[in-house]
Amino acid sequence: MTGWRLGYLIAPKHAVRTLQTLHQNVVISANSFVQLAGVAALKECESYVEEMRREYDRRRRLLIPRLEEIGLKVHTHPVGAFYVLADARHISNALAKEILEATGVALTPGIDFGEGAEGFLRFSYANSMENLNTAVDRLADFFRQRNWL
């Protein structure tokens, strides 16, 4: 994810202390300037958040059909994220590294997100429409060269 990271959790009262302990051991705390930015975002940025939500939806609607055109099946369409898992089990388990070296397009192997995602590739659409189109064009060329398309 690009940018500063900040989050919060709404949980049942009985789980809060356990979650606080887990959080403290994982990230300790957000910097004070990030906390202030979070307050400003919650109070003043609703229109920007909605604009970005629409933009991510637009990017998702561009990326999924383009991935499927080059033979990567998307079994589940994301509804609350800016990444998609595309099924590449029919091609290669080492495909993400090979794609990066050949095309300059960075992907994440699905196995990094659990055994259920092994053989999948994780695509982020937290980028511009222009860069997404360029990336998929490069992937299409890469797939054509290997007769996968």
C-alpha positions as CSV (number, residue, x, y, z in Angstrom):
1,M,0.0,0.0,0.0
2,T,1.3,3.4,-0.8
3,G,1.5,6.3,1.6
4,W,1.2,6.5,5.4
5,R,-0.5,3.7,7.2
6,L,-3.2,4.2,9.8
7,G,-6.1,2.0,10.9
8,Y,-8.6,1.4,13.6
9,L,-10.7,-1.5,14.7
10,I,-14.2,-1.7,16.1
11,A,-14.5,-4.9,18.2
12,P,-16.6,-6.4,20.9
13,K,-15.7,-5.1,24.4
14,H,-14.5,-8.5,25.5
15,A,-11.9,-8.7,22.7
16,V,-10.4,-5.2,22.9
17,R,-7.6,-6.0,25.5
18,T,-6.4,-9.0,23.5
19,L,-6.5,-7.0,20.3
20,Q,-4.6,-4.2,22.0
21,T,-1.9,-6.6,23.1
22,L,-1.6,-8.1,19.6
23,H,-1.4,-4.6,18.1
24,Q,1.3,-3.4,20.5
25,N,3.4,-6.4,19.7
26,V,3.0,-6.0,15.9
27,V,3.3,-2.3,15.3
28,I,3.5,-0.5,18.7
29,S,1.8,2.7,17.5
30,A,1.3,5.1,14.6
31,N,3.5,8.3,14.5
32,S,1.8,11.4,15.9
33,F,1.7,13.1,12.5
34,V,0.0,10.1,11.0
35,Q,-2.6,10.1,13.9
36,L,-3.2,13.8,13.2
37,A,-3.6,13.0,9.5
38,G,-6.1,10.3,10.4
39,V,-8.2,12.7,12.4
40,A,-8.2,15.2,9.5
41,A,-9.1,12.4,7.1
42,L,-12.1,11.3,9.2
43,K,-13.3,14.9,9.7
44,E,-12.5,16.6,6.4
45,C,-12.0,14.2,3.5
46,E,-15.2,12.4,2.9
47,S,-15.5,13.7,-0.7
48,Y,-11.9,12.7,-1.5
49,V,-12.5,9.2,0.0
50,E,-15.6,8.8,-2.2
51,E,-13.7,10.0,-5.2
52,M,-10.9,7.5,-4.6
53,R,-13.5,4.7,-3.9
54,R,-15.0,5.4,-7.4
55,E,-11.5,5.6,-8.9
56,Y,-10.5,2.2,-7.4
57,D,-13.8,0.7,-8.7
58,R,-13.0,2.1,-12.2
59,R,-9.5,0.6,-12.0
60,R,-10.9,-2.8,-10.8
61,R,-13.4,-2.8,-13.7
62,L,-10.5,-2.2,-16.1
63,L,-8.1,-4.7,-14.7
64,I,-10.2,-7.8,-14.2
65,P,-11.5,-8.2,-17.8
66,R,-8.0,-7.4,-19.2
67,L,-6.5,-10.1,-17.0
68,E,-9.1,-12.6,-18.1
69,E,-8.4,-11.7,-21.8
70,I,-4.8,-12.9,-21.3
71,G,-5.9,-16.2,-19.7
72,L,-5.8,-15.3,-15.9
73,K,-9.1,-16.3,-14.4
74,V,-10.4,-14.1,-11.5
75,H,-12.6,-16.4,-9.4
76,T,-13.6,-13.7,-6.9
77,H,-14.0,-10.1,-7.7
78,P,-12.9,-7.8,-4.9
79,V,-15.4,-5.4,-3.4
80,G,-13.4,-3.8,-0.6
81,A,-9.7,-3.9,-1.6
82,F,-7.4,-2.6,-4.3
83,Y,-5.9,-5.8,-5.3
84,V,-7.1,-9.0,-7.1
85,L,-5.9,-12.6,-7.1
86,A,-5.7,-14.1,-10.6
87,D,-5.4,-17.8,-11.1
88,A,-2.1,-18.7,-12.8
89,R,-1.9,-22.3,-11.6
90,H,-2.0,-23.5,-15.2
91,I,1.2,-21.7,-16.0
92,S,3.9,-21.7,-13.3
93,N,4.5,-21.3,-9.6
94,A,7.6,-19.1,-10.2
95,L,5.8,-16.8,-12.6
96,A,5.8,-13.6,-10.5
97,K,9.6,-13.4,-10.5
98,E,9.8,-14.3,-14.2
99,I,7.3,-11.6,-15.1
100,L,9.2,-9.0,-13.1
101,E,12.5,-9.8,-14.8
102,A,11.0,-9.9,-18.3
103,T,8.5,-7.1,-18.2
104,G,9.2,-4.8,-15.2
105,V,5.7,-5.5,-13.9
106,A,5.8,-6.3,-10.2
107,L,3.3,-8.9,-8.9
108,T,3.1,-10.9,-5.7
109,P,2.9,-14.7,-5.6
110,G,-0.4,-15.7,-4.1
111,I,1.3,-18.2,-1.7
112,D,2.4,-15.1,0.3
113,F,-1.3,-14.8,1.4
114,G,-1.8,-18.4,2.4
115,E,-1.9,-21.9,0.9
116,G,-5.3,-21.3,-0.6
117,A,-3.8,-18.7,-2.9
118,E,-0.9,-20.9,-4.1
119,G,-0.6,-20.7,-7.9
120,F,-2.4,-17.3,-8.0
121,L,-0.9,-13.9,-8.7
122,R,-1.8,-10.8,-6.7
123,F,-2.3,-7.7,-8.7
124,S,-2.7,-4.3,-7.1
125,Y,-4.7,-1.6,-8.8
126,A,-3.4,1.2,-6.5
127,N,-1.9,2.9,-9.6
128,S,-3.0,5.0,-12.5
129,M,-5.2,3.8,-15.3
130,E,-2.3,4.5,-17.7
131,N,0.1,2.3,-15.7
132,L,-2.5,-0.5,-15.3
133,N,-3.0,-0.5,-19.1
134,T,0.8,-0.5,-19.7
135,A,1.3,-3.3,-17.3
136,V,-1.4,-5.6,-18.8
137,D,-0.1,-4.8,-22.3
138,R,3.4,-5.9,-21.2
139,L,1.8,-9.1,-19.7
140,A,-0.1,-9.8,-22.9
141,D,3.1,-9.5,-24.9
142,F,4.9,-11.8,-22.4
143,F,2.1,-14.4,-22.6
144,R,2.0,-14.2,-26.4
145,Q,5.8,-14.9,-26.5
146,R,5.2,-18.1,-24.5
147,N,2.1,-19.1,-26.4
148,W,0.0,-18.8,-23.3
149,L,-2.5,-16.4,-25.0
